[in-house]
């Protein structure tokens, strides 16, 4: 075995130590450079104001562009108000047409581009159409025959002052069977019946039991409906204006304008007319006068 001379090993060792010295210098220099970069970065960050500092000083310029609200004063101590969209500005007007019984009447009502509410008389032998005509309507009412002070032609089924509660329920069920979609009933005649407190209480109780709603046509100033509804803390729907006490275009226009004015002053109004050609023609010609109100079905009031 040949041994290498020691001098060669020592020379190799010295050469290895010399080669490591430059690498140490480079590493040390890199560490120093990174440290300087970190110090400079930290100094820049610390020198910049925070969002909190910006908000705290009104004289300091923010990094983010300010939000400008025209014509508004910003108060940082108050919650901005919530904007609520305004309600529909138009007052509502209900136009009820009573005594509807014939096909020609409902055809004319449906031809008018307004939500007019027809109120059907129950069918009888000479006018058997109303039950079928009601099926053509999106919304309709029943014109409920009640006893009058003076009766010229009582309807086939009329509710009388002396009818018992059970008799009233039985008659209402007949109407409900013929007009199953009707919820609102306004009185046909009824000057005697609606002025009788006991009779009206029986009627209102019976209608409540059958989920029906009474609408007062106000065929007499002595009606007891307002008293009963007030005692029960309920809202009564009732007529404000008769359109055609005089069946003449000028008079009907004047009454229609009165109904419009009432709707504007109170927010809503209920007008009642009849299916005379003159009444329906005048309504059809009054679309311009009706532009400031919304004509709605009674259910939408």
Buried (B, 14 or more C-beta within 10 A) or exposed (E): EEEEEEEEEEEEEEEEEEEEEEEEEEEEEEEEEEEEEEEEEEEEEEEEBEEEEBEEEEEEEEEEEEEEEEEEEEEEEEEEEEEEEEEEEBBBBBBBBBBBBBEEBBEBBBEBEBBBBBBBBBBEEEBEBBBEBBEEBEBBBBBBBBBBEEEEEEBEBBBBBEBEEEBBBEBBEEBBEBBEEBBBBBBBBBBBBBBBEEBBBBBBEBBEEBEBBBBBBBBBEEBBBEEBBEEEEEEBBBBBBBBBEEBEBEBBBEBBBBBBBBBBEEEBBBBBBBBBEBBBBBBBEBEEEBEBBBBBBBBEB
